[in-house]
Amino acid sequence: MPQTTTTVYTSAFCPVCDMVKNLLISLEIPFQEVNVDMNPIIRARLIAKTRRLSVPQTNINGKWISGFHPEKIMKAWNE
């Protein structure tokens, strides 16, 4: 399988963000976490890319998944 890159954009007080991170950990999917709370530049770039104001936003090899959707995360990971 080719190398897969996974990034989760989060904020500190976000229970859904924790759900996504816990899912990735349980599936043994390595990921990078980017907290957007104190970084307005990264937040603005995220909004421009996803056209969404909310977190979590998960990027798996260029595919964006908004919120907590295990089936979409697993499908993107296996593509």
Secondary structure, 3 states (H helix, E strand, C coil): CCCCCEEEEECCCCHHHHHHHHHHHHCCCCCEEEECCCCHHHHHHHHHHHCCCCCCEEEECCEEEECCCHHHHHHHHHC
